[in-house]
Amino acid sequence: MADYIYLLETRLSQAQQSALSKIREIARNKELTVFLVGGAVRDLTNGSPVRDLDVVVQGNALKLKKDIEKAGGKISGESEPVRALYVSFPGGVRVEVGSTLTVSWPKPGKPVYESASILDDLRRRDFTANSMALSLNEGSFALLMDPLNGVADIENRELRLVSNYGFIEDPVRMIRAVRFMSRLGWQMDERTRARYQSAKEEGSISAMSAPQRVYEMEEIFHEEDPLRVLRHLEAEGWMKHLNQGVSSARVNVGELERLQQTQAQLHMQGVDAELSAASFPLLTAKMAPRDVTALKKSFTRRVFVAEIESLDKEAKEFVTRLTSKEAALPSQAWKLIYNAKPEVVLWAAYTGKSAAVQGKFKAFYTEWPQARHKIPYAQMLEMRITPEVAGYDELLDKLFFALMDGKLGTVEELKTFLEPYSPPAPPPPTHLRRAKPKKEAKAKSKKKAAAEAGAVTEAVAVAQDAKSPAQPEQAKAEKKPAAKPVKKAEAAKAPVAKKVPAKAEKKPAVPAKPAKKPVTVKAKAPAAKKAPAKAAVKKPAPAVKKAPAKAPARKVVAKKPAPKAPAKAAPKKPAPKKSTPAKKAPAKKSGAKKR
């Protein structure tokens, strides 16, 4: 599902959004619900340019005439049967403000309208793609109403009739179908095509009313490519029912193409001009003057006629200003073009023959816009001038115009120009990197101390197990030479014993009986130096009383207590289970050492 809030904000021009806001405000003050309907919703969904705005209110739209005029809208026409106003807002915005109605057809081409809800109004329309609405009310803004599944037909690029008798009831829909297909490049679905051919063969078009003929004739001139639409209508034979004097043979095709090219060049620079008023003289170039005058008089929207007739005068006034001292600088001419009415600029660019006018417009198309590429965004970033700085957009405009006029050529000039807009440098950040190593060092020292304390505790536990009288066999086994020598990595860890806390050293002194045996340990000290790792395990015991020597501390093995862990639980189990260490070395060798 499309996000219609986003589409309304991005796909509509600023002038169209302003017009909708004014109508919403008027409807809210009158306590009327208001909806955007018809082709505008279709074009928003389809991605096509939104040309006109169709708005309906649940009430009589004719009563809003004075309020719309106060809001800046010009009433260019009205229709009593459908209770609709044709309004022109600033910026070339055309809006049709109508009422929600339901319709019945006692006779073909003779509708009877009655007030109805928005859903009934959607069901009485011509094609499903036009039978959608967007709420413009508070609390339900941009809510889509699609009772006939028009979105699916838009995706299929098909026109499908709402009513099976649509072409018979309102034969002008046949002309609309051709106009929509020519503009959008769509096709009718199979059933709609069959009903179209049937109504065409039966001559249902003869029931079309005179106001409908005029309205459809005027819509041709408001198309983006009116010549293409005109040719399609001629191919279907409908122009003889609309206006026999208007035909593609009476169009100045070459000049119309040049006008369209001029419109495209202006559009590339952001000047969006409506083509209808400027294209009218070219579409009727080969018609008799009296036929042109009669055609203008028949139009319902009188504002459109006024635009056609005032175009030459306004374009001449604009050219006079463009070639005067008022627009001597490129930036002055640029501002003058953008502040003028787009349709007037289009006609002046198309009809201006002098070299001065053509030179100004050529520079507007090609030379002046190049100043935007010279804006030093990198230098601005170095000077801390970012979009977050207040007045950034205004600064870009000033810089663009200064570059366009050639006032800023060197880096020094650019720097001098930007200096007043550069914000002060932020204070240097405070670095706290020194505190982190201290914390890490403390954490490492705590971990190291804990590891050392654990190693000493294990060593003390080994010594206690060796001195315990309840384990004579295990003590003898510990006196025996070890099968494997002590590894260098284990010997390197031995100096850790110097940092043993006092509390950890006092633990071995708790038992009373083992205190008498340090003498035997001293007597065997020379043998311990020659013996491998396990013989050195006994020497942490004298370290408790005498600030232990370096040699016994170095031979403390932290990784060997694995087989001795069950020794603490030895009193609970029979002694033979603890005799397993004795199998590592023969008993005869241990006796030899005791001698």
C-alpha positions in Angstrom: 0.0 0.0 0.0 1.4 3.4 -1.0 2.2 6.0 1.7 -0.2 8.7 0.5 1.0 11.2 3.2 4.5 10.9 1.6 3.0 11.2 -1.9 1.0 14.3 -1.0 4.1 15.9 0.4 6.5 15.0 -2.4 4.5 14.6 -5.6 2.5 17.8 -5.3 4.1 21.1 -6.0 4.3 23.8 -3.3 1.5 25.7 -5.0 -0.7 22.6 -5.1 -0.1 21.9 -1.5 -0.9 25.5 -0.6 -4.2 25.3 -2.5 -5.2 22.1 -0.8 -4.4 23.5 2.6 -6.6 26.5 2.0 -9.5 24.3 0.9 -9.1 22.1 3.9 -9.2 25.1 6.2 -12.3 26.4 4.5 -14.1 23.0 4.8 -13.0 22.7 8.5 -14.4 26.2 9.3 -17.7 25.2 7.6 -17.7 21.8 9.4 -17.7 19.9 6.1 -15.8 16.7 5.3 -13.5 17.1 2.3 -11.8 14.6 0.0 -9.3 14.5 -2.9 -10.8 12.4 -5.7 -10.6 11.4 -9.3 -7.6 11.9 -11.5 -5.4 13.4 -8.8 -5.6 10.2 -6.7 -5.1 8.1 -9.9 -2.0 10.1 -10.9 -0.5 9.9 -7.4 -0.9 6.1 -7.4 0.3 5.7 -10.9 3.3 8.0 -10.7 2.1 10.3 -13.4 2.3 14.1 -13.1 -0.6 15.6 -11.1 -2.1 18.1 -13.4 -5.4 19.1 -11.8 -6.9 18.7 -8.4 -10.5 17.4 -7.9 -11.9 18.0 -4.5 -15.4 17.2 -3.2 -17.2 18.2 0.1 -20.1 16.5 1.7 -22.4 19.5 1.2 -23.1 22.2 -1.4 -19.8 23.4 -2.8 -21.4 26.4 -4.4 -21.8 28.0 -0.9 -18.0 28.1 -0.6 -17.5 30.6 -3.4 -16.9 33.7 -1.2 -14.6 31.8 1.2 -12.5 30.5 -1.7 -12.2 34.0 -3.2 -11.0 35.4 0.2 -8.4 32.6 0.3 -6.9 33.8 -2.9 -8.7 31.6 -5.4 -10.2 32.9 -8.6 -13.5 31.5 -9.7 -13.2 30.8 -13.4 -16.6 29.0 -13.8 -19.2 27.0 -12.1 -21.7 24.2 -12.9 -25.1 24.3 -11.2 -26.2 20.7 -12.0 -23.1 19.1 -10.4 -22.7 21.9 -7.8 -19.1 22.5 -8.8 -16.7 25.5 -8.8 -13.8 25.8 -11.2 -11.0 27.6 -9.3 -7.6 28.9 -10.2 -5.0 29.4 -7.4 -1.7 31.1 -7.6 1.1 29.1 -9.3 -1.2 27.9 -12.1 -3.1 25.5 -9.9 -6.5 24.4 -11.3 -8.9 23.0 -8.8 -12.4 21.7 -9.3 -14.4 21.9 -6.0 -17.5 19.8 -6.2 -20.2 18.1 -4.1 -20.6 14.4 -3.2 -23.5 13.2 -5.4 -25.3 10.2 -6.6 -26.8 10.1 -10.1 -29.6 8.3 -11.9 -30.3 8.2 -15.6 -33.9 8.4 -16.7 -32.7 9.0 -20.2 -29.3 8.7 -21.8 -27.3 11.9 -21.3 -30.0 13.3 -18.9 -28.6 12.7 -15.4 -30.4 13.5 -12.2 -28.1 14.4 -9.2 -28.8 14.1 -5.5 -26.7 14.6 -2.4 -24.9 11.5 -1.2 -22.0 10.1 0.8 -18.5 9.9 -0.4 -18.8 6.1 -1.1 -21.9 6.7 -3.2 -20.2 9.4 -5.1 -17.3 7.1 -6.0 -19.6 4.4 -7.3 -21.3 6.8 -9.7 -18.0 7.8 -11.5 -16.8 6.7 -15.0 -13.9 4.3 -14.5 -12.6 2.4 -11.5 -9.2 4.1 -11.7 -11.0 7.4 -11.1 -13.2 6.0 -8.3 -10.8 6.5 -5.5 -10.6 9.1 -2.8 -8.1 10.4 -0.2 -9.4 11.9 3.0 -8.3 15.5 3.7 -9.9 15.6 7.2 -8.2 15.7 10.6 -7.8 12.3 12.1 -8.0 10.5 8.8 -5.7 12.5 6.6 -4.5 10.6 3.5 -6.7 7.6 4.2 -7.5 5.8 0.9 -11.0 4.8 0.0 -11.1 2.4 -3.0 -14.5 0.6 -3.0 -14.1 -0.7 -6.6 -10.5 -1.9 -6.4 -9.2 0.8 -8.7 -5.6 0.2 -7.5 -5.6 -3.2 -9.2 -6.7 -1.6 -12.6 -4.0 1.0 -12.2 -1.4 -1.7 -11.7 -2.7 -3.5 -14.8 -2.8 -0.1 -16.7 -6.4 -0.7 -17.7 -9.6 1.3 -17.9 -12.6 -0.6 -16.6 -16.2 0.8 -16.5 -17.8 1.2 -13.1 -21.3 0.5 -14.6 -22.0 -1.9 -17.4 -24.2 0.8 -19.0 -21.6 3.6 -18.5 -21.2 4.5 -22.2 -24.9 4.5 -22.8 -25.9 6.5 -19.8 -23.1 9.1 -20.2 -21.7 8.8 -23.8 -19.0 11.5 -23.1 -17.2 8.8 -21.3 -16.2 7.4 -24.7 -14.3 10.6 -25.4 -12.7 10.5 -21.9 -11.6 6.9 -22.5 -9.7 7.9 -25.6 -8.2 10.9 -24.0 -7.0 8.9 -20.9 -5.5 6.1 -23.1 -3.7 8.7 -25.2 -2.2 10.4 -22.2 -1.4 7.4 -20.0 -0.7 4.8 -22.6 -3.3 2.4 -21.1 -5.9 0.1 -22.8 -9.5 -0.7 -22.0 -10.1 -4.1 -20.5 -11.9 -6.7 -22.7 -15.4 -6.1 -21.5 -15.1 -2.3 -21.5 -13.7 -2.4 -25.1 -16.7 -4.5 -26.2 -19.2 -2.1 -24.6 -17.2 0.9 -26.2 -17.6 -0.6 -29.7 -21.2 -1.4 -29.1 -22.1 2.2 -28.0 -20.0 3.7 -30.8 -21.9 1.6 -33.4 -25.2 2.5 -31.9 -24.5 6.3 -32.1 -24.8 6.8 -28.4 -22.5 9.9 -28.7 -25.5 11.9 -30.0 -26.9 12.1 -26.4 -23.9 14.1 -25.2 -24.9 17.5 -23.9 -23.5 20.9 -25.0 -21.8 21.7 -21.7 -20.0 18.3 -21.9 -18.8 19.1 -25.4 -17.3 22.4 -24.3 -15.7 20.9 -21.2 -14.0 18.1 -23.2 -12.9 20.5 -25.9 -11.2 22.7 -23.3 -9.5 19.7 -21.7 -7.7 18.9 -24.9 -5.8 22.2 -24.6 -4.8 21.4 -21.1 -3.1 18.1 -22.0 0.6 17.8 -21.8 0.7 16.7 -25.5 -2.5 18.2 -26.9 -1.5 17.3 -30.5 -1.3 13.6 -29.7 -4.7 13.6 -28.0 -6.2 15.5 -30.9 -5.0 12.9 -33.4 -6.3 10.0 -31.3 -9.7 11.7 -31.1 -9.8 12.3 -34.8 -8.9 8.7 -35.5 -11.9 7.6 -33.4 -14.2 10.1 -35.2 -15.0 12.1 -32.0 -13.7 15.6 -33.1 -16.7 16.1 -35.4 -18.9 15.8 -32.3 -16.8 18.2 -30.3 -15.7 21.0 -32.7 -15.4 20.5 -36.4 -13.2 23.6 -36.7 -10.4 22.2 -34.6 -8.2 19.6 -36.2 -4.5 18.4 -36.3 -4.3 19.8 -39.9 -4.7 23.4 -38.6 -1.9 23.1 -36.1 1.5 24.7 -36.5 3.4 21.4 -35.7 6.9 22.8 -36.0 6.4 25.7 -33.7 4.5 23.6 -31.3 7.5 21.2 -31.0 9.9 24.2 -30.5 7.6 25.5 -27.7 7.7 22.1 -26.1 11.5 22.0 -26.3 11.6 25.4 -24.6 9.3 24.2 -21.9 11.6 21.2 -21.3 14.7 23.4 -21.0 13.0 25.6 -18.4 11.8 22.6 -16.5 15.5 21.3 -16.3 16.3 24.5 -14.4 13.2 24.3 -12.1 10.8 26.6 -13.9 7.6 24.6 -14.4 5.3 26.4 -16.9 1.8 25.3 -17.9 1.7 24.8 -21.6 -2.0 25.3 -22.3 -2.1 29.1 -22.7 1.1 29.2 -24.8 0.1 26.3 -27.0 -3.4 27.6 -27.8 -2.3 30.0 -30.5 -0.2 27.3 -32.1 -3.0 24.7 -32.0 -5.4 27.1 -33.7 -2.8 28.8 -35.9 -4.5 27.8 -39.2 -8.1 28.4 -38.1 -10.2 31.3 -39.2 -10.0 34.2 -36.7 -13.8 34.1 -36.2 -13.6 30.4 -35.3 -10.9 31.1 -32.8 -13.0 33.8 -31.2 -16.0 31.6 -31.0 -14.0 28.8 -29.5 -12.7 31.1 -26.7 -16.2 32.3 -26.0 -17.4 28.8 -25.5 -14.9 27.9 -22.8 -16.4 27.6 -19.3 -13.3 28.7 -17.5 -13.0 32.4 -18.3 -9.6 32.6 -16.5 -8.1 30.4 -19.1 -9.3 32.8 -21.8 -7.8 35.8 -19.9 -4.5 34.0 -19.7 -4.4 33.4 -23.4 -5.2 37.0 -24.3 -2.8 38.6 -21.8 0.2 36.4 -22.6 1.8 38.6 -25.3 1.6 41.8 -23.2 3.1 40.3 -20.1 5.9 38.6 -22.0 6.9 41.9 -23.6 7.1 43.6 -20.2 9.2 40.8 -18.9 11.6 41.0 -21.8 12.0 44.8 -21.2 13.0 44.2 -17.6 15.3 41.3 -18.6 17.4 43.4 -21.0 17.5 46.5 -18.7 20.1 47.5 -16.0 17.8 45.8 -13.5 19.2 42.4 -14.8 22.7 43.5 -15.7 24.4 40.9 -13.5 23.8 37.1 -14.1 22.4 36.8 -10.5 19.9 39.6 -11.1 18.7 38.0 -14.3 18.4 34.6 -12.6 16.3 36.0 -9.8 14.1 37.9 -12.2 13.4 34.7 -14.2 12.5 32.7 -11.1 10.3 35.4 -9.6 8.3 35.9 -12.8 5.2 33.9 -13.7 6.4 30.6 -15.4 3.9 30.9 -18.3 5.2 34.4 -19.0 8.8 33.2 -18.9 8.0 30.4 -21.3 6.3 32.7 -23.8 9.1 35.2 -23.6 11.8 32.6 -24.1 9.9 31.2 -27.1 9.0 34.5 -28.8 12.1 36.6 -27.9 14.0 37.1 -31.1 16.7 39.6 -30.0 20.2 38.5 -29.4 20.2 39.9 -25.9 17.1 37.9 -24.9 18.4 34.7 -26.5 21.8 35.2 -24.9 20.3 35.6 -21.5 18.2 32.4 -21.8 21.1 30.5 -23.3 23.3 31.4 -20.3 20.4 30.5 -18.0 20.2 27.0 -19.6 23.9 26.2 -19.7 26.4 28.7 -18.2 25.0 30.1 -15.0 24.0 26.7 -13.5 27.7 25.7 -13.6 28.3 27.9 -10.6 26.7 25.3 -8.4 29.6 22.9 -9.2 32.1 25.5 -7.9 30.7 25.7 -4.4 33.6 24.5 -2.2 31.9 22.0 0.0 35.2 20.5 1.2 36.5 23.9 2.3 33.2 24.6 4.0 33.5 21.3 5.9 37.0 22.2 7.0 35.7 25.5 8.3 32.9 23.6 10.2 30.2 25.0 7.9 27.7 22.1 7.8 24.0 21.9 7.1 23.4 22.0 10.8 24.6 25.6 10.9 21.8 28.2 11.1 21.3 29.9 7.8 23.1 27.2 5.7 20.6 27.4 2.8 20.8 31.2 2.6 24.6 30.9 2.6 24.5 28.5 -0.3 22.4 30.9 -2.3 24.7 33.9 -1.6 27.7 31.8 -2.5 26.0 30.6 -5.7 25.2 34.1 -6.8 28.7 35.4 -6.0 30.3 32.6 -8.0 27.8 33.2 -10.8 28.8 36.9 -11.0 32.6 36.0 -10.9 33.2 37.7 -7.6 35.0 34.8 -6.0 37.8 33.4 -8.0 40.7 32.3 -5.7 40.8 30.2 -2.6 41.7 33.2 -0.4 38.6 35.0 -1.7 36.4 32.1 -0.9 37.9 31.7 2.6 37.4 35.4 3.3 33.8 35.1 2.1 33.1 32.1 4.3 35.0 33.2 7.4 32.0 35.2 9.0 29.9 32.0 8.7 32.4 29.7 10.3 31.4 28.7 13.8 34.1 28.7 16.6 36.1 25.6 17.0 34.9 23.3 19.7 37.1 22.9 22.9 39.7 20.1 22.7 38.4 16.9 24.1 39.6 15.7 27.5 41.7 12.5 27.2 41.4 9.9 30.0 43.6 7.3 28.5 46.0 7.2 31.5 43.4 6.1 33.9 42.6 3.0 31.9 46.0 1.3 32.1 46.0 1.8 35.9 42.7 0.1 36.2 43.9 -2.7 33.9 47.1 -3.0 35.8 45.3 -3.3 39.1 42.9 -5.8 37.6 45.9 -7.8 36.3 47.7 -7.6 39.6 44.6 -8.8 41.4 44.2 -11.7 39.0 48.0 -12.5 39.3 47.9 -12.3 43.1 44.8 -14.5 43.2 46.6 -17.0 40.9 49.7 -16.9 43.1 47.7 -17.3 46.3 45.9 -20.3 44.7 49.3 -21.8 43.7 50.7 -21.4 47.2 47.6 -22.7 48.8 47.8 -25.8 46.7 51.5 -26.1 47.5 50.8 -25.9 51.2 48.1 -28.4 50.9 50.5 -30.8 49.2 53.0 -30.2 52.1 50.3 -30.9 54.7 49.3 -34.1 52.9 53.0 -35.2 52.8 53.5 -34.5 56.6 50.2 -36.1 57.7 50.8 -39.3 59.8 47.7 -40.8 58.4 49.4 -41.1 55.0 52.8 -42.7 55.6 52.8 -44.5 52.3 52.0 -41.4 50.4 54.8 -39.5 52.2 57.2 -42.2 51.3 56.1 -42.0 47.7 56.7 -38.3 47.6 60.2 -38.8 48.9 60.9 -41.0 45.9 62.4 -39.4 42.8 59.9 -38.2 40.2 59.7 -39.9 36.9 59.7 -36.6 34.9 61.9 -33.5 35.4 60.4 -30.1 36.2 59.6 -28.1 33.1 61.3 -24.7 32.5 58.0 -23.0 32.3 57.0 -24.2 35.7 60.4 -23.2 37.1 59.9 -19.7 35.8 56.6 -19.4 37.7 58.3 -20.4 41.0 59.4 -16.8 42.0 55.7 -16.1 42.6 56.2 -17.6 46.1 57.9 -14.4 47.2 54.6 -12.5 47.0 52.5 -15.0 49.0 50.3 -13.1 51.5 50.9 -13.6 55.1 47.6 -15.3 55.8 48.3 -17.9 53.1 51.7 -18.7 54.8 50.2 -19.2 58.2 47.8 -21.9 57.1 50.4 -24.8 57.1 51.2 -24.0 60.8 47.7 -24.9 62.0 48.2 -28.6 62.6 50.3 -29.4 65.7 51.8 -32.8 64.9 53.5 -31.9 61.6 55.5 -29.1 63.3 58.1 -31.7 64.6 59.2 -32.9 61.2 60.9 -29.9 59.6 64.3 -31.3 60.7 64.0 -34.3 58.4 63.1 -32.0 55.6 66.3 -30.0 56.1 68.4 -33.1 56.2 67.0 -34.2 52.8 67.5 -30.7 51.2 70.5 -31.7 49.1 68.6 -34.6 47.7 65.7 -32.4 46.8 68.0 -30.2 44.6 69.0 -33.3 42.6 65.5 -34.7 42.5 62.8 -33.6 40.1 59.6 -31.7 40.8 57.8 -34.0 43.3 60.7 -34.1 45.8 60.6 -30.3 46.0 57.0 -30.2 47.1 58.0 -30.8 50.7 60.0 -27.6 51.1 57.1 -25.1 51.5 56.8 -26.4 55.1 60.0 -24.8 56.4 59.2 -21.7 54.4 56.5 -20.9 57.0 59.0 -20.3 59.8 62.0 -19.0 58.0 61.1 -16.5 55.2 61.4 -19.3 52.6 64.5 -19.6 50.5 64.4 -19.1 46.8 65.3 -22.7 45.9 62.3 -24.4 47.5 60.0 -21.7 46.2 61.1 -22.2 42.6 60.4 -25.9 42.8 56.7 -25.4 43.8 54.6 -27.0 41.1 51.1 -25.6 40.6 50.0 -28.0 38.0 50.8 -31.3 39.9 48.1 -31.2 42.6 45.7 -33.0 40.2 46.6 -36.5 41.5 46.7 -35.2 45.1 43.2 -33.8 45.2 41.7 -37.1 46.3 44.4 -37.2 49.1 42.2 -34.9 51.3 39.4 -37.3 51.2 41.7 -40.2 52.1 40.7 -40.5 55.8 37.2 -41.3 54.7 38.3 -44.2 52.4 40.6 -47.2 52.9 44.3 -46.6 52.6 45.0 -49.0 49.8 43.3 -46.7 47.3 45.9 -44.0 48.0 48.8 -46.4 47.3 48.5 -45.8 43.6 51.2 -43.1 43.4 53.7 -45.7 44.7 53.3 -47.7 41.5 55.1 -45.0 39.6 58.4 -45.8 41.2 59.7 -49.2 42.6 59.7 -49.6 46.3 63.3 -50.7 46.5 64.6 -47.4 45.3 62.8 -45.5 48.0 64.3 -47.7 50.6 67.7 -47.0 49.2 67.3 -43.4 49.7 66.4 -43.8 53.3 69.7 -45.5 54.0 
